[in-house]
Amino acid sequence: MMLLSVNIGKPRTNPWNQDPTTGIDKRPVDGPVMVAAPEPTAPGAVGLAGDRTFSPGHGGPDQAVYAYAREDLDFWQDELGRDLPDGVFGENLTTTGIDVNGALIGERWRLGSAVVLEVSCPRIPCRTFQGWLDEEGWIKRFTQAARPGAYLRVIEPGAIRPGDAVEMVYRPEHDLTVAVAFRALTGEPDLLPRLLPIDALPEHLKERARRRTA
């Protein structure tokens, strides 16, 4: 299991959503990048030094880092018939050898020798993502595939770099995966009760599940 690339977003005009600027255009960087938990009160703040989301609906401690597997990018390359370089889905970390969608909510990974990240929730696609990919019906296609990638929170800060080993250091006893949580939140309401007892799932998502199951 390995970190293929570390990707940082640069600000660009966002014509696809209400936020005037987006950081979805993420490009691989060379050398070490510092990772730390963002301040909860800083809208749009994220975990990687030099990165930003520019949207108050993204970022924060529960969405500090976004990981997507190279294997899933390769799946979409075949589906879409176009090249998809590392970072094109707006991910900070492009991984290989890790079933990101099969990771359990609350699972912890060590990157390199110091950084520990915890799987917090799936990515829910938005209009900016659809506009950026410029694929007709993209949100529906992405949702149906249930390959959302994972947001992670920072447990232990430090530096990461491309080529770092990724090791799972903790796996909780429940069976709620990133993919199942995504399906519950995007169209399979029968799965919503499975979200409620999971401590590591962000509270706003559990509250959404409570409202929908009330």
C-alpha positions, 0 to 999 in steps of 0.5 A: 500500500503506497501513496502515489501522489500528494496533490495541492489545489490552486485557486481558480474561478468556479462558474459551476457553483455559488462559491466564486473560487474553487480548489478542485484543480489539484496537481501533484507536488514533489517533496514533503508536504506538512499535514495537520488538523485544520482549525474548526473555526476556519471555513474551507481550511484543510489539512495539507499545507498550501491547499484550500477548498475556498468553500465553507461546505468543504474542509474542516477537521472531518474533511481535512484530507481527501483520498482516492485510489489510483485503481478507481481512477483507472476504472473511470478512465475506462468508463469515460475513455479519457486520461485521468491524471492523479489529482483530477478528482480533487483528491489530496492523496492518490493511493495504490494498493488500498481499497479506499471504498472498502475502508471502515469508518474510523479506520486509521492509516499511518503514512510514512513514519509519523502521520496518522489519518482516520477515515471519517466519511465518503465524498458526496459529489457536488455541482463543482465536481460535475462542472470540473469533470465536464461529463454529462450526468456525472453526479448520477454516474459517480453515485451509481458506481459507489466509488466515492473515495474517503475524507480523513481527519488528522490524528497525528500531524507530520510530513508526507511525500509521494512514495510513502508507505501506507499502513493500516494501524487500526480497524474498528469492530463494526462493518460500516465501510465508506461505500456503504455509508455513501450508499446510505446517504445517496439513495439507499435509506434502508442503510441509514440506521447503520450510520447512527452508532458509528462514533467516528462518523461526523455528527452532521451526517448522523443527524441527517440520518436521524432526520431521514429515519424519524 
